[in-house]
Amino acid sequence: MNDINTDNLKSQMRKGVLEYCILSILNNNDAYASELIGQLKDASMIVVEGTLYPLLTRQKNQGLLSYRWEESTQGPPRKYYSITDKGRELLSEMDSAWDDLIQTIALLRKKQ
């Protein structure tokens, strides 16, 4: 395994499920970007703002998220993101796809 950069591999795997993770978090509660980053870090999904903001913008442009501005007692107003009905539909499809993927991997691992 000396030829394979496992940190890079893990990073690529996490990036692949980041959109799914964001929709899952927002399905529970609306959140602003710093809260999303905190929740992702708490779950060992290390994400920086430079990765998160373009993804949030893309999801908003796809109609998966919406946002609203709220005044903050600490500093400038905050942009709170929420999942849309279209986002919930995609999340449901992603849940099914994730379950299928987990079953497939488990089956393949048992054959080894």
Phi and psi in radians as a Rosetta constraint file:
Dihedral C 1 N 2 CA 2 C 2 CIRCULARHARMONIC -1.095 0.35
Dihedral N 2 CA 2 C 2 N 3 CIRCULARHARMONIC -0.460 0.35
Dihedral C 2 N 3 CA 3 C 3 CIRCULARHARMONIC -1.425 0.35
Dihedral N 3 CA 3 C 3 N 4 CIRCULARHARMONIC -0.222 0.35
Dihedral C 3 N 4 CA 4 C 4 CIRCULARHARMONIC -1.826 0.35
Dihedral N 4 CA 4 C 4 N 5 CIRCULARHARMONIC 2.264 0.35
Dihedral C 4 N 5 CA 5 C 5 CIRCULARHARMONIC -1.479 0.35
Dihedral N 5 CA 5 C 5 N 6 CIRCULARHARMONIC 1.701 0.35
Dihedral C 5 N 6 CA 6 C 6 CIRCULARHARMONIC -1.161 0.35
Dihedral N 6 CA 6 C 6 N 7 CIRCULARHARMONIC -0.565 0.35
Dihedral C 6 N 7 CA 7 C 7 CIRCULARHARMONIC -1.095 0.35
Dihedral N 7 CA 7 C 7 N 8 CIRCULARHARMONIC -0.736 0.35
Dihedral C 7 N 8 CA 8 C 8 CIRCULARHARMONIC -1.150 0.35
Dihedral N 8 CA 8 C 8 N 9 CIRCULARHARMONIC -0.716 0.35
Dihedral C 8 N 9 CA 9 C 9 CIRCULARHARMONIC -1.066 0.35
Dihedral N 9 CA 9 C 9 N 10 CIRCULARHARMONIC -0.804 0.35
Dihedral C 9 N 10 CA 10 C 10 CIRCULARHARMONIC -1.089 0.35
Dihedral N 10 CA 10 C 10 N 11 CIRCULARHARMONIC -0.716 0.35
Dihedral C 10 N 11 CA 11 C 11 CIRCULARHARMONIC -1.075 0.35
Dihedral N 11 CA 11 C 11 N 12 CIRCULARHARMONIC -0.759 0.35
Dihedral C 11 N 12 CA 12 C 12 CIRCULARHARMONIC -1.128 0.35
Dihedral N 12 CA 12 C 12 N 13 CIRCULARHARMONIC -0.672 0.35
Dihedral C 12 N 13 CA 13 C 13 CIRCULARHARMONIC -1.130 0.35
Dihedral N 13 CA 13 C 13 N 14 CIRCULARHARMONIC -0.743 0.35
Dihedral C 13 N 14 CA 14 C 14 CIRCULARHARMONIC -1.119 0.35
Dihedral N 14 CA 14 C 14 N 15 CIRCULARHARMONIC -0.756 0.35
Dihedral C 14 N 15 CA 15 C 15 CIRCULARHARMONIC -1.047 0.35
Dihedral N 15 CA 15 C 15 N 16 CIRCULARHARMONIC -0.608 0.35
Dihedral C 15 N 16 CA 16 C 16 CIRCULARHARMONIC -1.135 0.35
Dihedral N 16 CA 16 C 16 N 17 CIRCULARHARMONIC -0.436 0.35
Dihedral C 16 N 17 CA 17 C 17 CIRCULARHARMONIC -1.925 0.35
Dihedral N 17 CA 17 C 17 N 18 CIRCULARHARMONIC 0.095 0.35
Dihedral C 17 N 18 CA 18 C 18 CIRCULARHARMONIC -1.075 0.35
Dihedral N 18 CA 18 C 18 N 19 CIRCULARHARMONIC -0.749 0.35
Dihedral C 18 N 19 CA 19 C 19 CIRCULARHARMONIC -1.045 0.35
Dihedral N 19 CA 19 C 19 N 20 CIRCULARHARMONIC -0.734 0.35
Dihedral C 19 N 20 CA 20 C 20 CIRCULARHARMONIC -1.070 0.35
Dihedral N 20 CA 20 C 20 N 21 CIRCULARHARMONIC -0.777 0.35
Dihedral C 20 N 21 CA 21 C 21 CIRCULARHARMONIC -1.098 0.35
Dihedral N 21 CA 21 C 21 N 22 CIRCULARHARMONIC -0.726 0.35
Dihedral C 21 N 22 CA 22 C 22 CIRCULARHARMONIC -1.103 0.35
Dihedral N 22 CA 22 C 22 N 23 CIRCULARHARMONIC -0.810 0.35
Dihedral C 22 N 23 CA 23 C 23 CIRCULARHARMONIC -1.090 0.35
Dihedral N 23 CA 23 C 23 N 24 CIRCULARHARMONIC -0.667 0.35
Dihedral C 23 N 24 CA 24 C 24 CIRCULARHARMONIC -1.116 0.35
Dihedral N 24 CA 24 C 24 N 25 CIRCULARHARMONIC -0.762 0.35
Dihedral C 24 N 25 CA 25 C 25 CIRCULARHARMONIC -1.099 0.35
Dihedral N 25 CA 25 C 25 N 26 CIRCULARHARMONIC -0.833 0.35
Dihedral C 25 N 26 CA 26 C 26 CIRCULARHARMONIC -1.248 0.35
Dihedral N 26 CA 26 C 26 N 27 CIRCULARHARMONIC -0.306 0.35
Dihedral C 26 N 27 CA 27 C 27 CIRCULARHARMONIC -1.192 0.35
Dihedral N 27 CA 27 C 27 N 28 CIRCULARHARMONIC -0.434 0.35
Dihedral C 27 N 28 CA 28 C 28 CIRCULARHARMONIC -1.542 0.35
Dihedral N 28 CA 28 C 28 N 29 CIRCULARHARMONIC -0.742 0.35
Dihedral C 28 N 29 CA 29 C 29 CIRCULARHARMONIC -2.722 0.35
Dihedral N 29 CA 29 C 29 N 30 CIRCULARHARMONIC 2.596 0.35
Dihedral C 29 N 30 CA 30 C 30 CIRCULARHARMONIC -1.155 0.35
Dihedral N 30 CA 30 C 30 N 31 CIRCULARHARMONIC 2.663 0.35
Dihedral C 30 N 31 CA 31 C 31 CIRCULARHARMONIC -2.717 0.35
Dihedral N 31 CA 31 C 31 N 32 CIRCULARHARMONIC 2.719 0.35
Dihedral C 31 N 32 CA 32 C 32 CIRCULARHARMONIC -1.715 0.35
Dihedral N 32 CA 32 C 32 N 33 CIRCULARHARMONIC 2.921 0.35
Dihedral C 32 N 33 CA 33 C 33 CIRCULARHARMONIC -0.960 0.35
Dihedral N 33 CA 33 C 33 N 34 CIRCULARHARMONIC -0.769 0.35
Dihedral C 33 N 34 CA 34 C 34 CIRCULARHARMONIC -1.108 0.35
Dihedral N 34 CA 34 C 34 N 35 CIRCULARHARMONIC -0.629 0.35
Dihedral C 34 N 35 CA 35 C 35 CIRCULARHARMONIC -1.147 0.35
Dihedral N 35 CA 35 C 35 N 36 CIRCULARHARMONIC -0.746 0.35
Dihedral C 35 N 36 CA 36 C 36 CIRCULARHARMONIC -1.036 0.35
Dihedral N 36 CA 36 C 36 N 37 CIRCULARHARMONIC -0.808 0.35
Dihedral C 36 N 37 CA 37 C 37 CIRCULARHARMONIC -1.053 0.35
Dihedral N 37 CA 37 C 37 N 38 CIRCULARHARMONIC -0.757 0.35
Dihedral C 37 N 38 CA 38 C 38 CIRCULARHARMONIC -1.070 0.35
Dihedral N 38 CA 38 C 38 N 39 CIRCULARHARMONIC -0.777 0.35
Dihedral C 38 N 39 CA 39 C 39 CIRCULARHARMONIC -1.159 0.35
Dihedral N 39 CA 39 C 39 N 40 CIRCULARHARMONIC -0.686 0.35
Dihedral C 39 N 40 CA 40 C 40 CIRCULARHARMONIC -1.143 0.35
Dihedral N 40 CA 40 C 40 N 41 CIRCULARHARMONIC -0.728 0.35
Dihedral C 40 N 41 CA 41 C 41 CIRCULARHARMONIC -1.137 0.35
Dihedral N 41 CA 41 C 41 N 42 CIRCULARHARMONIC -0.701 0.35
Dihedral C 41 N 42 CA 42 C 42 CIRCULARHARMONIC -1.039 0.35
Dihedral N 42 CA 42 C 42 N 43 CIRCULARHARMONIC -0.499 0.35
Dihedral C 42 N 43 CA 43 C 43 CIRCULARHARMONIC -1.665 0.35
Dihedral N 43 CA 43 C 43 N 44 CIRCULARHARMONIC 0.275 0.35
Dihedral C 43 N 44 CA 44 C 44 CIRCULARHARMONIC 1.132 0.35
Dihedral N 44 CA 44 C 44 N 45 CIRCULARHARMONIC 0.436 0.35
Dihedral C 44 N 45 CA 45 C 45 CIRCULARHARMONIC -1.810 0.35
Dihedral N 45 CA 45 C 45 N 46 CIRCULARHARMONIC 1.520 0.35
Dihedral C 45 N 46 CA 46 C 46 CIRCULARHARMONIC -1.250 0.35
Dihedral N 46 CA 46 C 46 N 47 CIRCULARHARMONIC 2.081 0.35
Dihedral C 46 N 47 CA 47 C 47 CIRCULARHARMONIC -2.358 0.35
Dihedral N 47 CA 47 C 47 N 48 CIRCULARHARMONIC 2.447 0.35
Dihedral C 47 N 48 CA 48 C 48 CIRCULARHARMONIC -1.859 0.35
Dihedral N 48 CA 48 C 48 N 49 CIRCULARHARMONIC 2.791 0.35
Dihedral C 48 N 49 CA 49 C 49 CIRCULARHARMONIC -0.989 0.35
Dihedral N 49 CA 49 C 49 N 50 CIRCULARHARMONIC -0.649 0.35
Dihedral C 49 N 50 CA 50 C 50 CIRCULARHARMONIC -1.093 0.35
Dihedral N 50 CA 50 C 50 N 51 CIRCULARHARMONIC -0.399 0.35
Dihedral C 50 N 51 CA 51 C 51 CIRCULARHARMONIC -1.545 0.35
Dihedral N 51 CA 51 C 51 N 52 CIRCULARHARMONIC -0.696 0.35
Dihedral C 51 N 52 CA 52 C 52 CIRCULARHARMONIC -1.260 0.35
Dihedral N 52 CA 52 C 52 N 53 CIRCULARHARMONIC -0.824 0.35
Dihedral C 52 N 53 CA 53 C 53 CIRCULARHARMONIC -1.043 0.35
Dihedral N 53 CA 53 C 53 N 54 CIRCULARHARMONIC -0.788 0.35
Dihedral C 53 N 54 CA 54 C 54 CIRCULARHARMONIC -1.084 0.35
Dihedral N 54 CA 54 C 54 N 55 CIRCULARHARMONIC -0.612 0.35
Dihedral C 54 N 55 CA 55 C 55 CIRCULARHARMONIC -1.182 0.35
Dihedral N 55 CA 55 C 55 N 56 CIRCULARHARMONIC -0.748 0.35
Dihedral C 55 N 56 CA 56 C 56 CIRCULARHARMONIC -1.091 0.35
Dihedral N 56 CA 56 C 56 N 57 CIRCULARHARMONIC -0.718 0.35
Dihedral C 56 N 57 CA 57 C 57 CIRCULARHARMONIC -1.110 0.35
Dihedral N 57 CA 57 C 57 N 58 CIRCULARHARMONIC -0.764 0.35
Dihedral C 57 N 58 CA 58 C 58 CIRCULARHARMONIC -1.101 0.35
Dihedral N 58 CA 58 C 58 N 59 CIRCULARHARMONIC -0.761 0.35
Dihedral C 58 N 59 CA 59 C 59 CIRCULARHARMONIC -1.131 0.35
Dihedral N 59 CA 59 C 59 N 60 CIRCULARHARMONIC -0.651 0.35
Dihedral C 59 N 60 CA 60 C 60 CIRCULARHARMONIC -1.138 0.35
Dihedral N 60 CA 60 C 60 N 61 CIRCULARHARMONIC -0.787 0.35
Dihedral C 60 N 61 CA 61 C 61 CIRCULARHARMONIC -1.135 0.35
Dihedral N 61 CA 61 C 61 N 62 CIRCULARHARMONIC -0.460 0.35
Dihedral C 61 N 62 CA 62 C 62 CIRCULARHARMONIC -1.459 0.35
Dihedral N 62 CA 62 C 62 N 63 CIRCULARHARMONIC -0.046 0.35
Dihedral C 62 N 63 CA 63 C 63 CIRCULARHARMONIC 1.414 0.35
Dihedral N 63 CA 63 C 63 N 64 CIRCULARHARMONIC 0.261 0.35
Dihedral C 63 N 64 CA 64 C 64 CIRCULARHARMONIC -1.504 0.35
Dihedral N 64 CA 64 C 64 N 65 CIRCULARHARMONIC -0.466 0.35
Dihedral C 64 N 65 CA 65 C 65 CIRCULARHARMONIC -2.266 0.35
Dihedral N 65 CA 65 C 65 N 66 CIRCULARHARMONIC 2.727 0.35
Dihedral C 65 N 66 CA 66 C 66 CIRCULARHARMONIC -2.275 0.35
Dihedral N 66 CA 66 C 66 N 67 CIRCULARHARMONIC 2.994 0.35
Dihedral C 66 N 67 CA 67 C 67 CIRCULARHARMONIC -2.541 0.35
Dihedral N 67 CA 67 C 67 N 68 CIRCULARHARMONIC 2.823 0.35
Dihedral C 67 N 68 CA 68 C 68 CIRCULARHARMONIC -2.490 0.35
Dihedral N 68 CA 68 C 68 N 69 CIRCULARHARMONIC 2.674 0.35
Dihedral C 68 N 69 CA 69 C 69 CIRCULARHARMONIC -1.655 0.35
Dihedral N 69 CA 69 C 69 N 70 CIRCULARHARMONIC 2.390 0.35
Dihedral C 69 N 70 CA 70 C 70 CIRCULARHARMONIC -2.266 0.35
Dihedral N 70 CA 70 C 70 N 71 CIRCULARHARMONIC 2.425 0.35
Dihedral C 70 N 71 CA 71 C 71 CIRCULARHARMONIC -1.107 0.35
Dihedral N 71 CA 71 C 71 N 72 CIRCULARHARMONIC 2.574 0.35
Dihedral C 71 N 72 CA 72 C 72 CIRCULARHARMONIC -2.067 0.35
Dihedral N 72 CA 72 C 72 N 73 CIRCULARHARMONIC 2.494 0.35
Dihedral C 72 N 73 CA 73 C 73 CIRCULARHARMONIC -1.309 0.35
Dihedral N 73 CA 73 C 73 N 74 CIRCULARHARMONIC -0.284 0.35
Dihedral C 73 N 74 CA 74 C 74 CIRCULARHARMONIC -2.129 0.35
Dihedral N 74 CA 74 C 74 N 75 CIRCULARHARMONIC 1.560 0.35
Dihedral C 74 N 75 CA 75 C 75 CIRCULARHARMONIC 1.641 0.35
Dihedral N 75 CA 75 C 75 N 76 CIRCULARHARMONIC -2.739 0.35
Dihedral C 75 N 76 CA 76 C 76 CIRCULARHARMONIC -1.255 0.35
Dihedral N 76 CA 76 C 76 N 77 CIRCULARHARMONIC 2.928 0.35
Dihedral C 76 N 77 CA 77 C 77 CIRCULARHARMONIC -1.026 0.35
Dihedral N 77 CA 77 C 77 N 78 CIRCULARHARMONIC 2.678 0.35
Dihedral C 77 N 78 CA 78 C 78 CIRCULARHARMONIC -1.945 0.35
Dihedral N 78 CA 78 C 78 N 79 CIRCULARHARMONIC 2.514 0.35
Dihedral C 78 N 79 CA 79 C 79 CIRCULARHARMONIC -1.614 0.35
Dihedral N 79 CA 79 C 79 N 80 CIRCULARHARMONIC 1.928 0.35
Dihedral C 79 N 80 CA 80 C 80 CIRCULARHARMONIC -1.654 0.35
Dihedral N 80 CA 80 C 80 N 81 CIRCULARHARMONIC 2.244 0.35
Dihedral C 80 N 81 CA 81 C 81 CIRCULARHARMONIC -1.681 0.35
Dihedral N 81 CA 81 C 81 N 82 CIRCULARHARMONIC 2.528 0.35
Dihedral C 81 N 82 CA 82 C 82 CIRCULARHARMONIC -2.422 0.35
Dihedral N 82 CA 82 C 82 N 83 CIRCULARHARMONIC 2.672 0.35
Dihedral C 82 N 83 CA 83 C 83 CIRCULARHARMONIC -1.435 0.35
Dihedral N 83 CA 83 C 83 N 84 CIRCULARHARMONIC 2.477 0.35
Dihedral C 83 N 84 CA 84 C 84 CIRCULARHARMONIC -1.652 0.35
Dihedral N 84 CA 84 C 84 N 85 CIRCULARHARMONIC 3.034 0.35
Dihedral C 84 N 85 CA 85 C 85 CIRCULARHARMONIC -1.042 0.35
Dihedral N 85 CA 85 C 85 N 86 CIRCULARHARMONIC -0.707 0.35
Dihedral C 85 N 86 CA 86 C 86 CIRCULARHARMONIC -1.094 0.35
Dihedral N 86 CA 86 C 86 N 87 CIRCULARHARMONIC -0.682 0.35
Dihedral C 86 N 87 CA 87 C 87 CIRCULARHARMONIC -1.127 0.35
Dihedral N 87 CA 87 C 87 N 88 CIRCULARHARMONIC -0.671 0.35
Dihedral C 87 N 88 CA 88 C 88 CIRCULARHARMONIC -1.166 0.35
Dihedral N 88 CA 88 C 88 N 89 CIRCULARHARMONIC -0.647 0.35
Dihedral C 88 N 89 CA 89 C 89 CIRCULARHARMONIC -1.112 0.35
Dihedral N 89 CA 89 C 89 N 90 CIRCULARHARMONIC -0.791 0.35
Dihedral C 89 N 90 CA 90 C 90 CIRCULARHARMONIC -1.116 0.35
Dihedral N 90 CA 90 C 90 N 91 CIRCULARHARMONIC -0.718 0.35
Dihedral C 90 N 91 CA 91 C 91 CIRCULARHARMONIC -1.043 0.35
Dihedral N 91 CA 91 C 91 N 92 CIRCULARHARMONIC -0.715 0.35
Dihedral C 91 N 92 CA 92 C 92 CIRCULARHARMONIC -1.078 0.35
Dihedral N 92 CA 92 C 92 N 93 CIRCULARHARMONIC -0.746 0.35
Dihedral C 92 N 93 CA 93 C 93 CIRCULARHARMONIC -1.144 0.35
Dihedral N 93 CA 93 C 93 N 94 CIRCULARHARMONIC -0.678 0.35
Dihedral C 93 N 94 CA 94 C 94 CIRCULARHARMONIC -1.174 0.35
Dihedral N 94 CA 94 C 94 N 95 CIRCULARHARMONIC -0.659 0.35
Dihedral C 94 N 95 CA 95 C 95 CIRCULARHARMONIC -1.014 0.35
Dihedral N 95 CA 95 C 95 N 96 CIRCULARHARMONIC -0.803 0.35
Dihedral C 95 N 96 CA 96 C 96 CIRCULARHARMONIC -1.115 0.35
Dihedral N 96 CA 96 C 96 N 97 CIRCULARHARMONIC -0.766 0.35
Dihedral C 96 N 97 CA 97 C 97 CIRCULARHARMONIC -1.118 0.35
Dihedral N 97 CA 97 C 97 N 98 CIRCULARHARMONIC -0.683 0.35
Dihedral C 97 N 98 CA 98 C 98 CIRCULARHARMONIC -1.109 0.35
Dihedral N 98 CA 98 C 98 N 99 CIRCULARHARMONIC -0.816 0.35
Dihedral C 98 N 99 CA 99 C 99 CIRCULARHARMONIC -1.028 0.35
Dihedral N 99 CA 99 C 99 N 100 CIRCULARHARMONIC -0.752 0.35
Dihedral C 99 N 100 CA 100 C 100 CIRCULARHARMONIC -1.087 0.35
Dihedral N 100 CA 100 C 100 N 101 CIRCULARHARMONIC -0.748 0.35
Dihedral C 100 N 101 CA 101 C 101 CIRCULARHARMONIC -1.103 0.35
Dihedral N 101 CA 101 C 101 N 102 CIRCULARHARMONIC -0.772 0.35
Dihedral C 101 N 102 CA 102 C 102 CIRCULARHARMONIC -1.068 0.35
Dihedral N 102 CA 102 C 102 N 103 CIRCULARHARMONIC -0.752 0.35
Dihedral C 102 N 103 CA 103 C 103 CIRCULARHARMONIC -1.104 0.35
Dihedral N 103 CA 103 C 103 N 104 CIRCULARHARMONIC -0.742 0.35
Dihedral C 103 N 104 CA 104 C 104 CIRCULARHARMONIC -1.092 0.35
Dihedral N 104 CA 104 C 104 N 105 CIRCULARHARMONIC -0.812 0.35
Dihedral C 104 N 105 CA 105 C 105 CIRCULARHARMONIC -1.100 0.35
Dihedral N 105 CA 105 C 105 N 106 CIRCULARHARMONIC -0.759 0.35
Dihedral C 105 N 106 CA 106 C 106 CIRCULARHARMONIC -1.052 0.35
Dihedral N 106 CA 106 C 106 N 107 CIRCULARHARMONIC -0.725 0.35
Dihedral C 106 N 107 CA 107 C 107 CIRCULARHARMONIC -1.117 0.35
Dihedral N 107 CA 107 C 107 N 108 CIRCULARHARMONIC -0.780 0.35
Dihedral C 107 N 108 CA 108 C 108 CIRCULARHARMONIC -1.129 0.35
Dihedral N 108 CA 108 C 108 N 109 CIRCULARHARMONIC -0.675 0.35
Dihedral C 108 N 109 CA 109 C 109 CIRCULARHARMONIC -1.185 0.35
Dihedral N 109 CA 109 C 109 N 110 CIRCULARHARMONIC -0.586 0.35
Dihedral C 109 N 110 CA 110 C 110 CIRCULARHARMONIC -1.181 0.35
Dihedral N 110 CA 110 C 110 N 111 CIRCULARHARMONIC -0.489 0.35
Dihedral C 110 N 111 CA 111 C 111 CIRCULARHARMONIC -1.367 0.35
Dihedral N 111 CA 111 C 111 N 112 CIRCULARHARMONIC -0.169 0.35
